């Protein structure tokens, strides 16, 4: 009985030492990040994002974009865009990255112009899915602040013929915090 108890204590000690060494391996590794796009308000919109890091080189995230000052020149109403990123930097999930994304989007319908080519009527909003790819650069400070620049291009899949265009463009200059 004493021998089994001693073996159990030794086994428990090895597991606790192993768990402690894994936790101490990188105490600054943080796996969640929130971001705010600084370019979106310049066009009368708001974009926020969340990213979850899977490991040193990859992450999954989602961003939401909503137009709050709608003008006649803007076609986008909103989008929700999940994405996967692969990082090539030396630090944990930073540096140059490439991304693949999907997008659920609401876009204004086709504009049908009158004979004077000035006045127009607009078809109802179109909901569509888009797929695309992008690239960017991310810098992170020791305190967890994040600076990111990215661009991405995609194509509408199903209802492109019901709008005035068939492509989507994502531009970002974002600040955020990793926690």
C-alpha positions in Angstrom: 0.0 0.0 0.0 2.8 2.4 0.9 4.6 1.6 -2.4 1.5 2.4 -4.4 0.9 5.7 -2.5 4.6 6.6 -3.1 4.2 5.9 -6.9 1.0 8.0 -7.0 2.8 10.9 -5.3 5.7 10.7 -7.7 3.4 10.5 -10.7 1.5 13.5 -9.5 4.7 15.5 -8.9 5.9 14.8 -12.5 2.6 15.9 -14.0 2.5 19.1 -11.9 6.1 19.9 -12.9 5.2 19.3 -16.6 2.2 21.5 -16.4 4.2 24.3 -14.7 6.9 24.2 -17.4 4.3 24.4 -20.1 2.7 27.5 -18.5 6.1 29.1 -18.0 7.2 28.5 -21.6 5.7 31.7 -22.9 3.9 33.7 -20.2 3.2 36.6 -22.7 1.3 34.3 -25.1 -2.2 35.6 -25.4 -4.8 33.9 -27.6 -7.5 36.5 -28.0 -7.6 39.9 -29.8 -10.1 42.6 -30.4 -9.6 45.3 -33.1 -11.1 48.6 -34.4 -10.6 49.7 -38.0 -9.5 53.4 -38.1 -10.3 53.7 -41.8 -14.0 52.7 -41.6 -15.2 55.9 -39.8 -13.7 58.0 -42.6 -16.2 56.5 -45.0 -19.1 56.7 -42.5 -18.9 53.1 -41.2 -17.8 51.1 -38.2 -15.8 47.9 -38.3 -14.8 45.8 -35.3 -13.1 42.4 -35.2 -12.2 39.5 -32.9 -9.4 37.0 -33.6 -8.6 33.8 -31.8 -5.0 32.4 -32.2 -4.8 28.6 -32.7 -1.0 28.5 -32.5 2.1 30.6 -33.4 1.2 30.7 -37.1 -2.5 30.5 -37.5 -5.7 32.1 -36.3 -9.5 32.3 -36.9 -11.4 35.5 -36.7 -14.5 37.4 -37.5 -15.1 41.0 -38.4 -18.4 43.0 -38.7 -18.8 46.2 -40.8 -21.8 48.5 -40.7 -22.4 51.7 -42.6 -24.0 54.4 -40.4 -23.9 57.3 -42.9 -25.4 56.0 -46.1 -24.8 58.2 -49.1 -26.0 57.6 -52.7 -22.4 56.6 -53.7 -22.1 53.8 -51.2 -23.4 50.4 -52.1 -22.4 48.3 -49.0 -24.8 48.2 -46.1 -23.1 45.7 -43.8 -21.0 42.5 -43.8 -20.0 39.8 -41.5 -16.7 38.1 -42.5 -15.1 35.1 -40.9 -11.5 34.5 -41.9 -8.5 32.2 -41.4 -5.0 33.7 -41.2 -1.5 32.2 -41.6 1.4 34.3 -40.0 5.0 34.2 -41.2 6.5 36.4 -38.5 9.1 35.3 -35.8 6.9 36.4 -32.9 3.7 34.7 -31.8 1.0 35.4 -34.4 2.5 38.6 -35.8 4.4 40.0 -38.9 3.3 39.3 -42.5 0.2 37.2 -43.0 -2.1 35.9 -45.7 -5.8 35.3 -45.2 -8.8 33.5 -46.8 -12.2 34.9 -46.0 -15.9 34.4 -46.5 -18.4 37.2 -46.3 -22.1 37.5 -45.8 -23.0 40.9 -47.2 -25.9 43.2 -47.8 -25.4 45.5 -50.9 -27.7 48.0 -52.6 -29.5 46.7 -55.6 -28.9 47.9 -59.2 -29.4 51.6 -59.9 -31.8 52.1 -62.8 -31.2 55.6 -64.3 -33.8 57.8 -65.9 -33.3 59.3 -69.4 -31.5 62.3 -68.0 -28.8 60.0 -66.5 -29.0 62.0 -63.2 -32.0 60.6 -61.4 -32.3 56.9 -60.6 -34.3 54.3 -58.8 -32.7 51.6 -56.8 -33.6 47.9 -56.7 -34.1 46.3 -53.3 -31.0 45.3 -51.2 -29.2 42.2 -52.3 -27.8 39.6 -49.8 -24.9 37.5 -51.0 -21.9 35.5 -50.1 -18.4 36.4 -51.2 -15.1 34.5 -51.1 -11.7 36.1 -51.2 -8.1 36.3 -50.1 -5.9 39.0 -48.6 -2.6 40.0 -47.0 -1.4 42.2 -44.3 1.1 43.0 -41.6 0.6 42.9 -37.8 2.8 44.5 -35.1 2.3 43.7 -31.4 3.8 45.5 -28.4 4.9 43.9 -25.2 1.9 45.4 -23.4 -0.5 43.7 -25.8 -1.4 46.6 -28.1 -1.8 45.6 -31.8 -1.4 47.6 -35.0 -2.5 46.0 -38.2 -2.7 47.0 -41.9 -4.5 44.7 -44.3 -6.2 44.5 -47.7 -8.3 41.8 -49.2 -10.3 41.2 -52.4 -13.2 38.9 -53.1 -15.9 38.1 -55.5 -19.7 37.8 -55.0 -20.9 34.2 -55.6 -24.7 34.1 -56.1 -26.3 37.5 -56.8 -23.6 39.5 -58.5 -26.0 40.2 -61.4 -28.5 42.0 -59.1 -26.0 44.7 -58.1 -23.8 47.2 -59.8 -20.6 45.3 -59.1 -19.5 41.7 -58.4 -16.5 42.2 -56.1 -15.8 43.2 -52.5 -12.7 45.0 -51.1 -11.6 45.0 -47.5 -9.1 47.7 -46.4 -8.0 48.1 -42.8 -5.7 50.1 -40.6 -6.6 48.8 -37.2 -5.6 49.2 -33.6 -6.5 46.6 -30.9 -5.6 44.8 -27.8 -4.5 41.2 -27.3 -5.6 39.4 -24.1 
